Amino acid sequence: MPSAVSPQWQEKATGFFSTSGVKLKEAGQSAGTFVGEVAKDAKGNVADVAEKVGSAVKTRWAILREPSTRHAMQERLITAAATTGMFFRKGISETKDKVTVGKTKVEEVAKKTAQKSKTILTDIERWQKGVASTDLFGVPIEVTVQRQEFSKLVPHILVKCADYLILSGLNSVDLFKAEGDKKVIQQLVSLYNQDSNASLPEGLSPIDVAFLAKCYLASLPEPLTTFELYDEIKGARSSIHVMKNILKKLPAVNYMTLEFITALLLRVSQKSLLNKMDARAIATEMAPVIMWQKERKPETYRSYWNNLSRSPSKKNMDPAPTYSAWDMLSEESEDMDASSLIPLDDGMPTDFGAIDIVQCLIEQHNAIFTDANETVWR
């Protein structure tokens, strides 16, 4: 059922809506007029700005078209282009140089690092072998000197052998050439492997004592002259001055031991009329145990210290073969070339360069080792 509305309220509502419509229409007209004016002003402003920019560009273009200005600008552009190109080429060149230098440095560092790593690993292996056992034979010389009881930078066993020979053995014929008694040598090796500071028993043959010293030198993992300096030392045999400087590169223990042993050999050579061993003969015998290259270690002496604690019993040994004189003669090959090389000791070719070096160290000992505490025996 529709509600009853008072005529008075109807009249007021009609008047309100009528008035509102008029006001909205007026507001819309006013807003339209304002927006139009703003747009017109903006359009005018843009036109003004465009006109001003155009005028400025036109003026600048006119200036640029003038011959003097155009020539100056061309010069500036050419100069700028040339400068830019120069800096660009210089930058590329410097970059290439830096890359080349960097590559070279990287290669050098890599090479040195690899060599250093190899040396360190080798040293670790050598030291582990020396520290892990009480043996004297086959142990790096620096390990032996470090753990011995006296301060001299020479292995105790060599000092004992030298003292023994100086007192009672220099006149022995074929000293350092004749082979010692194998059983006696093995007993002495066992003695010094148990106690590196032991003294030599009394009554030994000088030949055995000299051969013991040779065995010790041959047992070292690296020769007294070292592998690294082999070529340099070998190339310096014609100059005492150069030899002196190269030998100073040796580790202190190697240098002092080399001085000591060559001083002993000098004393032996001074008795050559009695012992038949001059400097050349001694050098021929001692060079293989003082100076050798890698892969050319004097293995002949190894049987004197290897497997001493595991000597084979008679039951396990094969019976010794028996030969008649005729059988021994018949073993020689009839086809053998008489001019073929005769291998010495372990079959290695003779290193005459090393022999020359050791002979030089013996004969010129006092001139070469002037900076060392020269070994003197009473």
Salt bridges, closest charged atoms under 4 A:
GLU75 OE2 - HIS71 NE2 3.70
ASP123 OD1 - ARG126 NH1 3.36
GLU142 OE2 - ARG126 NH2 2.92
GLU222 OE1 - ARG126 NH1 3.27
GLU232 OE1 - LYS249 NZ 2.81
GLU259 OE2 - HIS365 NE2 3.13
GLU285 OE1 - LYS214 NZ 3.71
GLU299 OE1 - ARG302 NE 2.55
ASP351 OD1 - LYS234 NZ 3.45
ASP356 OD2 - ARG237 NH1 3.19
ASP356 OD1 - ARG280 NH1 2.59
ASP371 OD2 - LYS248 NZ 2.71
